[in-house]
Amino acid sequence: MAKTMCVILGALFLVVGLAGFAAPDALGMHLSTAHNVVHLVSGALALYIGLAGTYAAARSFCILFGVIYGLLGILGFLMGSPGPEKMLTVIPDQLVLGRMDHIVHVLLAALFLIGGLVRQPAMTAAAPRAPDREPEP
């Protein structure tokens, strides 16, 4: 599941990173140039690991990014400015996050953590069965 999550979220990050240049206030988010670049780099890295990396690398990536985005979202809610927007300035005039950004970061954290922590069941080979026979008279 980790590799699949990296591919899906990596592609989503690339789309959002590119779309952010055209519509920086889409969905109430604050997509500045710095924010878009972070999305493009994160998306390219996630996509690369999902397509060419090992399963272990994908799991580690998902867990690491899940923790990072989770902390970013929670810190945004806790340390953001008073008021409904809860603005959190990461880099003044470059990277400022609002309430919708915090919500998206928490959701991304959950998806990355699910991708990294949920393991696929191991495939085991079943013991060969004896052919069914009718009892002899």
TIVO-2410 file (N, C-alpha, C; in nm, 3 decimals):
# residues 137
REC num residu      c1      c2      c3 atome chaine
REC   1      M   0.082  -0.119   0.000     N      A
REC   1      M   0.000   0.000   0.000    CA      A
REC   1      M   0.086   0.126   0.000     C      A
REC   2      A   0.207   0.119   0.056     N      A
REC   2      A   0.293   0.237   0.065    CA      A
REC   2      A   0.332   0.289  -0.073     C      A
REC   3      K   0.370   0.198  -0.163     N      A
REC   3      K   0.410   0.242  -0.296    CA      A
REC   3      K   0.292   0.304  -0.371     C      A
REC   4      T   0.175   0.245  -0.358     N      A
REC   4      T   0.055   0.298  -0.422    CA      A
REC   4      T   0.023   0.437  -0.367     C      A
REC   5      M   0.033   0.453  -0.235     N      A
REC   5      M   0.004   0.582  -0.173    CA      A
REC   5      M   0.104   0.687  -0.221     C      A
REC   6      C   0.231   0.649  -0.235     N      A
REC   6      C   0.332   0.743  -0.285    CA      A
REC   6      C   0.299   0.787  -0.428     C      A
REC   7      V   0.257   0.694  -0.511     N      A
REC   7      V   0.225   0.729  -0.650    CA      A
REC   7      V   0.103   0.821  -0.656     C      A
REC   8      I  -0.001   0.785  -0.585     N      A
REC   8      I  -0.124   0.865  -0.589    CA      A
REC   8      I  -0.101   1.005  -0.532     C      A
REC   9      L  -0.042   1.011  -0.412     N      A
REC   9      L  -0.021   1.143  -0.350    CA      A
REC   9      L   0.088   1.222  -0.422     C      A
REC  10      G   0.188   1.154  -0.478     N      A
REC  10      G   0.290   1.223  -0.556    CA      A
REC  10      G   0.230   1.291  -0.677     C      A
REC  11      A   0.143   1.219  -0.749     N      A
REC  11      A   0.076   1.278  -0.866    CA      A
REC  11      A  -0.014   1.394  -0.822     C      A
REC  12      L  -0.084   1.378  -0.710     N      A
REC  12      L  -0.171   1.484  -0.659    CA      A
REC  12      L  -0.090   1.608  -0.622     C      A
REC  13      F   0.024   1.588  -0.557     N      A
REC  13      F   0.110   1.701  -0.523    CA      A
REC  13      F   0.157   1.775  -0.647     C      A
REC  14      L   0.194   1.701  -0.750     N      A
REC  14      L   0.239   1.767  -0.874    CA      A
REC  14      L   0.127   1.849  -0.936     C      A
REC  15      V   0.006   1.795  -0.939     N      A
REC  15      V  -0.108   1.868  -0.995    CA      A
REC  15      V  -0.136   1.993  -0.913     C      A
REC  16      V  -0.138   1.979  -0.780     N      A
REC  16      V  -0.165   2.095  -0.694    CA      A
REC  16      V  -0.053   2.198  -0.706     C      A
REC  17      G   0.072   2.151  -0.714     N      A
REC  17      G   0.184   2.244  -0.729    CA      A
REC  17      G   0.174   2.325  -0.856     C      A
REC  18      L   0.137   2.261  -0.966     N      A
REC  18      L   0.122   2.333  -1.094    CA      A
REC  18      L  -0.002   2.423  -1.093     C      A
REC  19      A  -0.112   2.370  -1.041     N      A
REC  19      A  -0.237   2.447  -1.038    CA      A
REC  19      A  -0.224   2.568  -0.946     C      A
REC  20      G  -0.141   2.558  -0.844     N      A
REC  20      G  -0.124   2.668  -0.750    CA      A
REC  20      G  -0.069   2.794  -0.814     C      A
REC  21      F   0.007   2.778  -0.922     N      A
REC  21      F   0.058   2.896  -0.992    CA      A
REC  21      F  -0.055   2.969  -1.065     C      A
REC  22      A  -0.154   2.893  -1.114     N      A
REC  22      A  -0.265   2.953  -1.187    CA      A
REC  22      A  -0.374   3.005  -1.093     C      A
REC  23      A  -0.398   2.936  -0.984     N      A
REC  23      A  -0.505   2.973  -0.891    CA      A
REC  23      A  -0.453   2.966  -0.747     C      A
REC  24      P  -0.378   3.066  -0.703     N      A
REC  24      P  -0.314   3.059  -0.571    CA      A
REC  24      P  -0.409   3.058  -0.452     C      A
REC  25      D  -0.535   3.097  -0.470     N      A
REC  25      D  -0.630   3.097  -0.360    CA      A
REC  25      D  -0.736   2.988  -0.375     C      A
REC  26      A  -0.704   2.885  -0.452     N      A
REC  26      A  -0.801   2.778  -0.477    CA      A
REC  26      A  -0.840   2.710  -0.346     C      A
REC  27      L  -0.966   2.687  -0.331     N      A
REC  27      L  -1.023   2.615  -0.216    CA      A
REC  27      L  -0.987   2.678  -0.083     C      A
REC  28      G  -0.959   2.808  -0.082     N      A
REC  28      G  -0.927   2.876   0.042    CA      A
REC  28      G  -0.786   2.852   0.092     C      A
REC  29      M  -0.701   2.793   0.009     N      A
REC  29      M  -0.563   2.768   0.050    CA      A
REC  29      M  -0.478   2.887   0.009     C      A
REC  30      H  -0.358   2.894   0.064     N      A
REC  30      H  -0.266   3.004   0.038    CA      A
REC  30      H  -0.146   2.947  -0.036     C      A
REC  31      L  -0.159   2.934  -0.167     N      A
REC  31      L  -0.057   2.868  -0.248    CA      A
REC  31      L   0.038   2.971  -0.309     C      A
REC  32      S   0.138   3.006  -0.232     N      A
REC  32      S   0.239   3.099  -0.280    CA      A
REC  32      S   0.340   3.024  -0.367     C      A
REC  33      T   0.433   3.096  -0.425     N      A
REC  33      T   0.536   3.033  -0.507    CA      A
REC  33      T   0.615   2.932  -0.424     C      A
REC  34      A   0.654   2.971  -0.302     N      A
REC  34      A   0.730   2.879  -0.216    CA      A
REC  34      A   0.648   2.754  -0.184     C      A
REC  35      H   0.520   2.771  -0.156     N      A
REC  35      H   0.432   2.658  -0.124    CA      A
REC  35      H   0.420   2.566  -0.246     C      A
REC  36      N   0.406   2.624  -0.363     N      A
REC  36      N   0.396   2.544  -0.485    CA      A
REC  36      N   0.524   2.466  -0.513     C      A
REC  37      V   0.637   2.529  -0.489     N      A
REC  37      V   0.765   2.460  -0.509    CA      A
REC  37      V   0.779   2.342  -0.412     C      A
REC  38      V   0.736   2.362  -0.287     N      A
REC  38      V   0.738   2.252  -0.190    CA      A
REC  38      V   0.650   2.137  -0.240     C      A
REC  39      H   0.533   2.170  -0.293     N      A
REC  39      H   0.444   2.065  -0.347    CA      A
REC  39      H   0.508   1.994  -0.465     C      A
REC  40      L   0.572   2.068  -0.555     N      A
REC  40      L   0.634   2.005  -0.672    CA      A
REC  40      L   0.750   1.913  -0.633     C      A
REC  41      V   0.834   1.958  -0.541     N      A
REC  41      V   0.947   1.876  -0.497    CA      A
REC  41      V   0.896   1.753  -0.421     C      A
REC  42      S   0.801   1.773  -0.331     N      A
REC  42      S   0.744   1.660  -0.256    CA      A
REC  42      S   0.677   1.561  -0.350     C      A
REC  43      G   0.603   1.611  -0.447     N      A
REC  43      G   0.534   1.524  -0.542    CA      A
REC  43      G   0.631   1.445  -0.627     C      A
REC  44      A   0.736   1.511  -0.676     N      A
REC  44      A   0.835   1.441  -0.758    CA      A
REC  44      A   0.905   1.333  -0.677     C      A
REC  45      L   0.940   1.364  -0.554     N      A
REC  45      L   1.007   1.267  -0.468    CA      A
REC  45      L   0.915   1.149  -0.436     C      A
REC  46      A   0.790   1.178  -0.400     N      A
REC  46      A   0.694   1.071  -0.369    CA      A
REC  46      A   0.669   0.983  -0.491     C      A
REC  47      L   0.653   1.045  -0.606     N      A
REC  47      L   0.629   0.969  -0.728    CA      A
REC  47      L   0.749   0.881  -0.762     C      A
REC  48      Y   0.868   0.935  -0.749     N      A
REC  48      Y   0.989   0.857  -0.777    CA      A
REC  48      Y   0.998   0.736  -0.683     C      A
REC  49      I   0.978   0.759  -0.554     N      A
REC  49      I   0.987   0.649  -0.458    CA      A
REC  49      I   0.876   0.548  -0.483     C      A
REC  50      G   0.757   0.594  -0.517     N      A
REC  50      G   0.646   0.503  -0.544    CA      A
REC  50      G   0.668   0.418  -0.668     C      A
REC  51      L   0.735   0.474  -0.769     N      A
REC  51      L   0.754   0.400  -0.894    CA      A
REC  51      L   0.887   0.324  -0.899     C      A
REC  52      A   0.994   0.379  -0.844     N      A
REC  52      A   1.126   0.318  -0.860    CA      A
REC  52      A   1.189   0.273  -0.729     C      A
REC  53      G   1.133   0.314  -0.617     N      A
REC  53      G   1.192   0.279  -0.488    CA      A
REC  53      G   1.147   0.143  -0.439     C      A
REC  54      T   1.209   0.100  -0.332     N      A
REC  54      T   1.171  -0.027  -0.271    CA      A
REC  54      T   1.046  -0.007  -0.185     C      A
REC  55      Y   0.986  -0.118  -0.147     N      A
REC  55      Y   0.869  -0.110  -0.059    CA      A
REC  55      Y   0.909  -0.049   0.075     C      A
REC  56      A   1.027  -0.086   0.126     N      A
REC  56      A   1.074  -0.032   0.254    CA      A
REC  56      A   1.095   0.119   0.245     C      A
REC  57      A   1.151   0.166   0.134     N      A
REC  57      A   1.171   0.310   0.115    CA      A
REC  57      A   1.036   0.382   0.110     C      A
REC  58      A   0.940   0.324   0.043     N      A
REC  58      A   0.806   0.385   0.034    CA      A
REC  58      A   0.740   0.391   0.171     C      A
REC  59      R   0.755   0.284   0.249     N      A
REC  59      R   0.698   0.284   0.385    CA      A
REC  59      R   0.762   0.394   0.469     C      A
REC  60      S   0.895   0.403   0.463     N      A
REC  60      S   0.966   0.505   0.541    CA      A
REC  60      S   0.925   0.645   0.498     C      A
REC  61      F   0.915   0.666   0.367     N      A
REC  61      F   0.874   0.795   0.314    CA      A
REC  61      F   0.735   0.831   0.365     C      A
REC  62      C   0.641   0.738   0.355     N      A
REC  62      C   0.504   0.764   0.400    CA      A
REC  62      C   0.499   0.798   0.549     C      A
REC  63      I   0.572   0.723   0.629     N      A
REC  63      I   0.571   0.750   0.773    CA      A
REC  63      I   0.635   0.886   0.803     C      A
REC  64      L   0.749   0.914   0.741     N      A
REC  64      L   0.817   1.042   0.763    CA      A
REC  64      L   0.729   1.159   0.720     C      A
REC  65      F   0.673   1.152   0.600     N      A
REC  65      F   0.588   1.261   0.552    CA      A
REC  65      F   0.459   1.269   0.632     C      A
REC  66      G   0.407   1.156   0.678     N      A
REC  66      G   0.289   1.158   0.763    CA      A
REC  66      G   0.314   1.233   0.892     C      A
REC  67      V   0.429   1.208   0.953     N      A
REC  67      V   0.464   1.278   1.077    CA      A
REC  67      V   0.486   1.427   1.050     C      A
REC  68      I   0.559   1.459   0.943     N      A
REC  68      I   0.587   1.600   0.911    CA      A
REC  68      I   0.457   1.676   0.884     C      A
REC  69      Y   0.371   1.622   0.799     N      A
REC  69      Y   0.246   1.692   0.767    CA      A
REC  69      Y   0.153   1.696   0.887     C      A
REC  70      G   0.154   1.592   0.968     N      A
REC  70      G   0.072   1.592   1.089    CA      A
REC  70      G   0.115   1.702   1.185     C      A
REC  71      L   0.246   1.711   1.208     N      A
REC  71      L   0.297   1.817   1.296    CA      A
REC  71      L   0.268   1.955   1.239     C      A
REC  72      L   0.286   1.971   1.108     N      A
REC  72      L   0.260   2.100   1.045    CA      A
REC  72      L   0.113   2.140   1.060     C      A
REC  73      G   0.023   2.045   1.040     N      A
REC  73      G  -0.119   2.075   1.055    CA      A
REC  73      G  -0.157   2.107   1.198     C      A
REC  74      I  -0.108   2.028   1.293     N      A
REC  74      I  -0.141   2.050   1.434    CA      A
REC  74      I  -0.081   2.181   1.483     C      A
REC  75      L   0.046   2.206   1.446     N      A
REC  75      L   0.108   2.333   1.485    CA      A
REC  75      L   0.034   2.451   1.427     C      A
REC  76      G  -0.017   2.437   1.306     N      A
REC  76      G  -0.095   2.544   1.245    CA      A
REC  76      G  -0.218   2.578   1.327     C      A
REC  77      F  -0.287   2.475   1.375     N      A
REC  77      F  -0.406   2.499   1.456    CA      A
REC  77      F  -0.370   2.555   1.593     C      A
REC  78      L  -0.261   2.505   1.652     N      A
REC  78      L  -0.225   2.548   1.788    CA      A
REC  78      L  -0.153   2.682   1.791     C      A
REC  79      M  -0.068   2.708   1.692     N      A
REC  79      M   0.016   2.828   1.697    CA      A
REC  79      M  -0.024   2.935   1.596     C      A
REC  80      G  -0.126   2.906   1.516     N      A
REC  80      G  -0.172   3.006   1.419    CA      A
REC  80      G  -0.231   3.126   1.489     C      A
REC  81      S  -0.239   3.234   1.417     N      A
REC  81      S  -0.291   3.358   1.475    CA      A
REC  81      S  -0.433   3.339   1.525     C      A
REC  82      P  -0.473   3.419   1.624     N      A
REC  82      P  -0.611   3.411   1.672    CA      A
REC  82      P  -0.707   3.447   1.559     C      A
REC  83      G  -0.825   3.393   1.566     N      A
REC  83      G  -0.925   3.422   1.463    CA      A
REC  83      G  -0.955   3.298   1.382     C      A
REC  84      P  -1.053   3.309   1.294     N      A
REC  84      P  -1.097   3.191   1.220    CA      A
REC  84      P  -0.996   3.139   1.119     C      A
REC  85      E  -0.907   3.222   1.069     N      A
REC  85      E  -0.812   3.177   0.966    CA      A
REC  85      E  -0.691   3.105   1.024     C      A
REC  86      K  -0.659   3.128   1.153     N      A
REC  86      K  -0.546   3.061   1.218    CA      A
REC  86      K  -0.418   3.068   1.134     C      A
REC  87      M  -0.386   3.186   1.082     N      A
REC  87      M  -0.270   3.204   0.994    CA      A
REC  87      M  -0.140   3.170   1.066     C      A
REC  88      L  -0.058   3.087   1.002     N      A
REC  88      L   0.072   3.049   1.056    CA      A
REC  88      L   0.178   3.092   0.955     C      A
REC  89      T   0.267   3.178   0.997     N      A
REC  89      T   0.374   3.224   0.909    CA      A
REC  89      T   0.495   3.134   0.927     C      A
REC  90      V   0.530   3.062   0.821     N      A
REC  90      V   0.647   2.975   0.822    CA      A
REC  90      V   0.768   3.054   0.772     C      A
REC  91      I   0.752   3.120   0.658     N      A
REC  91      I   0.853   3.211   0.602    CA      A
REC  91      I   0.779   3.341   0.570     C      A
REC  92      P   0.813   3.451   0.639     N      A
REC  92      P   0.738   3.576   0.618    CA      A
REC  92      P   0.729   3.615   0.471     C      A
REC  93      D   0.610   3.651   0.430     N      A
REC  93      D   0.578   3.695   0.294    CA      A
REC  93      D   0.604   3.588   0.187     C      A
REC  94      Q   0.640   3.469   0.226     N      A
REC  94      Q   0.667   3.362   0.129    CA      A
REC  94      Q   0.579   3.239   0.153     C      A
REC  95      L   0.572   3.194   0.276     N      A
REC  95      L   0.499   3.071   0.308    CA      A
REC  95      L   0.414   3.096   0.432     C      A
REC  96      V   0.289   3.131   0.408     N      A
REC  96      V   0.192   3.158   0.514    CA      A
REC  96      V   0.077   3.060   0.495     C      A
REC  97      L   0.044   2.989   0.602     N      A
REC  97      L  -0.059   2.885   0.595    CA      A
REC  97      L  -0.181   2.926   0.674     C      A
REC  98      G  -0.298   2.894   0.620     N      A
REC  98      G  -0.424   2.925   0.687    CA      A
REC  98      G  -0.497   2.799   0.729     C      A
REC  99      R  -0.618   2.819   0.779     N      A
REC  99      R  -0.699   2.709   0.833    CA      A
REC  99      R  -0.717   2.596   0.733     C      A
REC 100      M  -0.750   2.628   0.608     N      A
REC 100      M  -0.771   2.523   0.508    CA      A
REC 100      M  -0.641   2.447   0.482     C      A
REC 101      D  -0.528   2.515   0.483     N      A
REC 101      D  -0.399   2.448   0.468    CA      A
REC 101      D  -0.377   2.349   0.582     C      A
REC 102      H  -0.412   2.389   0.704     N      A
REC 102      H  -0.394   2.302   0.820    CA      A
REC 102      H  -0.481   2.177   0.807     C      A
REC 103      I  -0.604   2.196   0.762     N      A
REC 103      I  -0.695   2.081   0.745    CA      A
REC 103      I  -0.638   1.985   0.641     C      A
REC 104      V  -0.593   2.038   0.529     N      A
REC 104      V  -0.536   1.955   0.423    CA      A
REC 104      V  -0.411   1.883   0.473     C      A
REC 105      H  -0.328   1.951   0.550     N      A
REC 105      H  -0.206   1.888   0.602    CA      A
REC 105      H  -0.239   1.772   0.697     C      A
REC 106      V  -0.341   1.788   0.780     N      A
REC 106      V  -0.381   1.679   0.870    CA      A
REC 106      V  -0.436   1.561   0.789     C      A
REC 107      L  -0.515   1.588   0.686     N      A
REC 107      L  -0.567   1.481   0.601    CA      A
REC 107      L  -0.453   1.409   0.526     C      A
REC 108      L  -0.358   1.485   0.475     N      A
REC 108      L  -0.243   1.423   0.408    CA      A
REC 108      L  -0.164   1.338   0.505     C      A
REC 109      A  -0.147   1.387   0.627     N      A
REC 109      A  -0.076   1.309   0.729    CA      A
REC 109      A  -0.145   1.175   0.751     C      A
REC 110      A  -0.277   1.178   0.762     N      A
REC 110      A  -0.351   1.052   0.784    CA      A
REC 110      A  -0.331   0.957   0.667     C      A
REC 111      L  -0.339   1.008   0.545     N      A
REC 111      L  -0.322   0.922   0.427    CA      A
REC 111      L  -0.180   0.865   0.419     C      A
REC 112      F  -0.080   0.949   0.443     N      A
REC 112      F   0.058   0.899   0.440    CA      A
REC 112      F   0.080   0.795   0.550     C      A
REC 113      L   0.030   0.821   0.670     N      A
REC 113      L   0.049   0.725   0.779    CA      A
REC 113      L  -0.023   0.594   0.753     C      A
REC 114      I  -0.141   0.602   0.696     N      A
REC 114      I  -0.212   0.478   0.659    CA      A
REC 114      I  -0.128   0.401   0.557     C      A
REC 115      G  -0.077   0.472   0.457     N      A
REC 115      G   0.005   0.407   0.355    CA      A
REC 115      G   0.130   0.344   0.412     C      A
REC 116      G   0.190   0.408   0.511     N      A
REC 116      G   0.313   0.357   0.567    CA      A
REC 116      G   0.297   0.253   0.675     C      A
REC 117      L   0.186   0.257   0.746     N      A
REC 117      L   0.170   0.167   0.860    CA      A
REC 117      L   0.084   0.044   0.831     C      A
REC 118      V  -0.004   0.052   0.733     N      A
REC 118      V  -0.088  -0.063   0.700    CA      A
REC 118      V  -0.007  -0.155   0.608     C      A
REC 119      R   0.012  -0.274   0.654     N      A
REC 119      R   0.090  -0.370   0.575    CA      A
REC 119      R  -0.003  -0.461   0.498     C      A
REC 120      Q   0.045  -0.505   0.383     N      A
REC 120      Q  -0.032  -0.600   0.305    CA      A
REC 120      Q  -0.015  -0.737   0.369     C      A
REC 121      P  -0.120  -0.818   0.370     N      A
REC 121      P  -0.105  -0.951   0.429    CA      A
REC 121      P  -0.004  -1.033   0.349     C      A
REC 122      A   0.074  -1.109   0.422     N      A
REC 122      A   0.174  -1.193   0.355    CA      A
REC 122      A   0.105  -1.306   0.281     C      A
REC 123      M   0.154  -1.333   0.163     N      A
REC 123      M   0.100  -1.443   0.084    CA      A
REC 123      M   0.173  -1.571   0.125     C      A
REC 124      T   0.097  -1.668   0.168     N      A
REC 124      T   0.160  -1.795   0.206    CA      A
REC 124      T   0.112  -1.902   0.110     C      A
REC 125      A   0.199  -1.994   0.086     N      A
REC 125      A   0.163  -2.105  -0.002    CA      A
REC 125      A   0.088  -2.208   0.080     C      A
REC 126      A  -0.024  -2.249   0.029     N      A
REC 126      A  -0.104  -2.350   0.097    CA      A
REC 126      A  -0.042  -2.487   0.073     C      A
REC 127      A  -0.052  -2.571   0.173     N      A
REC 127      A   0.000  -2.707   0.157    CA      A
REC 127      A  -0.082  -2.779   0.050     C      A
REC 128      P  -0.016  -2.861  -0.031     N      A
REC 128      P  -0.091  -2.931  -0.136    CA      A
REC 128      P  -0.193  -3.024  -0.073     C      A
REC 129      R  -0.310  -3.026  -0.133     N      A
REC 129      R  -0.418  -3.112  -0.084    CA      A
REC 129      R  -0.415  -3.244  -0.157     C      A
REC 130      A  -0.449  -3.345  -0.083     N      A
REC 130      A  -0.461  -3.476  -0.146    CA      A
REC 130      A  -0.587  -3.475  -0.234     C      A
REC 131      P  -0.581  -3.540  -0.347     N      A
REC 131      P  -0.701  -3.542  -0.432    CA      A
REC 131      P  -0.816  -3.611  -0.360     C      A
REC 132      D  -0.935  -3.559  -0.386     N      A
REC 132      D  -1.054  -3.619  -0.326    CA      A
REC 132      D  -1.078  -3.754  -0.394     C      A
REC 133      R  -1.095  -3.855  -0.312     N      A
REC 133      R  -1.124  -3.988  -0.364    CA      A
REC 133      R  -1.248  -4.044  -0.297     C      A
REC 134      E  -1.313  -4.126  -0.372     N      A
REC 134      E  -1.427  -4.193  -0.312    CA      A
REC 134      E  -1.376  -4.313  -0.236     C      A
REC 135      P  -1.438  -4.345  -0.125     N      A
REC 135      P  -1.392  -4.462  -0.049    CA      A
REC 135      P  -1.411  -4.590  -0.130     C      A
REC 136      E  -1.313  -4.677  -0.117     N      A
REC 136      E  -1.321  -4.805  -0.190    CA      A
REC 136      E  -1.414  -4.898  -0.114     C      A
REC 137      P  -1.493  -4.982  -0.188     N      A
REC 137      P  -1.586  -5.074  -0.118    CA      A
REC 137      P  -1.517  -5.188  -0.051     C      A
***
